[in-house]
Amino acid sequence: MEAGCNDFVAKPFRSHELFSVISKHLDLEYQLRESASRTSGPST
């Protein structure tokens, strides 16, 4: 891998922006899944 600055993410950054830049430069594809707290209803 070549060393150098190839992109810029301004602070405060949003996580989706950071992951987008990382995936672009490393040729990655993320597989997202819902967390258990989102898929289950409220506990009683």
Secondary structure as GFF3:
##gff-version 3
##sequence-region A 1 44
A	DSSP	alpha_helix	15	26	.	.	.	ID=ss1
A	DSSP	alpha_helix	36	39	.	.	.	ID=ss2
###
